[in-house]
Amino acid sequence: MTLPDVYSAEPIPASARPEIDRLLQSGDLFRYTAPEDAPVALLEAEYAALLGSKYALAVSSCSAALFLSLKALGLPRDAKVMIPGFTFAAVPSSVVHADLVPVLCEVGENYRIDIADFEAKLPDVSAVIISHMRGHTSDMDAIMALCEARDIPVIEDAAHSLGTTWHGRNIGTIGKIGCFSFQSYKLVNAGEGGILVTDDADLLAQMVIMSGAYEHNWRKHKQASGAEDTALSAAFARWQNKLPLYNLRLGNLSAAIIRPQLPEVARRVTHGRRNHDYVAARLNESTWMQVPDKLPPEERAPDSIQFNLCGMDDAQIAAFQKAAQARGIKVQVFGASEDNARAFWNWQFLKDLPELPQTRAMLMKACDVRLPARLELAELDVIADTLTAAINDVMAPAAAA
Ligand SMILES: *Cc1c(COP(=O)(O)O)cnc(C)c1O
C-alpha cells in the first residue's frame, strides 16, 4: 500500500454552499452591514455555546486574538509576559506587537511547560500566555494555582487545541481568555481566521472595540444568553471612544466557511485521537522512538503526532530523517530543520534572546509528523511501518555492530 497524502485538507462541507452563494449574490461580506445576525455574529454565538463560554469574538487570526488579549489587560509598556520556550513564532511576535517583553520558560521532554522554571520566573511577569503547543496541554492545575495566588492573568493560546479537554473542561476556557485559529493546518479550516472566548464582559468589550467595532457596531454582537447583559452594556459604555481601533475583524465569507465545520469537530476529535493513539502504540514498540504520555486530566484532540528519538546522536537523527524521506515521509525534527519557526533561537527579533538548554535538547530530538483525522487504520499502519523501517535502516545495523 502506498503512503497516504497527509497534506491535503478535508473538503469544506457542501452545506456551506447556499450561504456562500447568498453572500456572493448580495455582496454582504462585511460583518457590520446587516443590522443583526450576520454570519460572523452567528458564528460567535455558536462557538461560545460549543466551548461553554459566555462570549466569543471572531477576528482575523489567532495572532490577532493574542494581541487583542494582551492589549485588553492594560499592562504598562515593557511589562513582562511569560510564554513557553516551545511555541510558534506568532506567540512572541504578538507580545512584541503589544509593546510587551516576552520571558521564555523551559519546556520538558514531554513538550509541556516545566513547572519549576515557570514558578521561578513568575514573580517577574505581569501576565502569562500558555501555548498548548501541537495541542499538548501543560499542567493547568499547577499553572492556575500559581497564577491565581499572585493575581497574574492567564491567556490560553489554544490555536491548535480545539476539542482538547482538561478534567472534562474545554481548553481555552480555563484562563481569562482563550484564543483559537482557523488557519488551514488547524482542526477547523477557513484558510485564515481566529476567535477568542472569555467570560469577562469588561475584557470582551475592550477587545470588540479594538477589533474594529467603530461607533456603535458593538450593538451587533449577539449576546450568548440572548437576554440583556447589563455588565456588557456597561462595559461598552465605559470604553466607547476610549480605545484605538486595530481593525482585525473577520469577514462573513470566512464565517460561512467555518460554521458548517463546527458540527464536524466532534468527529474530527474522535478520529484524530484514535489515529494518534494507534500510531503512538506502534511507535512505542521501537527502542528508538518514544511518544510522551498525556497528563492524566487531559483528553487530546491531535491532528499530528510528536515523538522523541532516544539514544541517537545528531548524525543518526539526520540519517533517520533522510531514510524516512527516501521512504516517502517527511519527518520534521523541530530543532534540526533550518529556520524552524518553533525553535526559539530563530526568534531573533527578540532582544536578549535567552538560552533554554532543556528546551533546546528536546527540540533536537522531537519529531513532528502530520496525522489528519480523515486517515483510516490501514493508512496509519503504512505510516507506522514506514517510520519503523526508516529507524531500523539507521539503528538496526548500529545495534548489530
Ligand atoms: C497556528 C498557531 C498560532 C497562530 O495562529 P494564526 O491563526 O495563524 O495566527 C499560534 N499558536 C499556535 C500554538 C499555533 O499552532
The ligand as an SDF file (V2000), in Angstrom:
LIG
                    3D

 15 15  0  0  0  0  0  0  0  0999 V2000
   -1.1470   28.2330   14.3550 C   0  0  0  0  0  0  0  0  0  0  0  0
   -0.7260   28.6700   15.7070 C   0  0  0  0  0  0  0  0  0  0  0  0
   -0.7170   30.0370   16.0410 C   0  0  0  0  0  0  0  0  0  0  0  0
   -1.0200   31.1310   15.0500 C   0  0  0  0  0  0  0  0  0  0  0  0
   -2.3230   31.0900   14.5240 O   0  0  0  0  0  0  0  0  0  0  0  0
   -2.7090   32.1290   13.3500 P   0  0  0  0  0  0  0  0  0  0  0  0
   -4.1990   31.9800   13.2460 O   0  0  0  0  0  0  0  0  0  0  0  0
   -2.0130   31.6560   12.1190 O   0  0  0  0  0  0  0  0  0  0  0  0
   -2.2880   33.4720   13.7780 O   0  0  0  0  0  0  0  0  0  0  0  0
   -0.3720   30.3760   17.3350 C   0  0  0  0  0  0  0  0  0  0  0  0
   -0.0450   29.4500   18.2490 N   0  0  0  0  0  0  0  0  0  0  0  0
   -0.0400   28.1260   17.9610 C   0  0  0  0  0  0  0  0  0  0  0  0
    0.3020   27.1250   19.0320 C   0  0  0  0  0  0  0  0  0  0  0  0
   -0.3810   27.6940   16.6800 C   0  0  0  0  0  0  0  0  0  0  0  0
   -0.3660   26.3820   16.4090 O   0  0  0  0  0  0  0  0  0  0  0  0
  1  2  1  0
  2  3  1  0
  2 14  2  0
  3  4  1  0
  3 10  2  0
  4  5  1  0
  5  6  1  0
  6  7  2  0
  6  8  1  0
  6  9  1  0
 10 11  1  0
 11 12  2  0
 12 13  1  0
 12 14  1  0
 14 15  1  0
M  END
$$$$
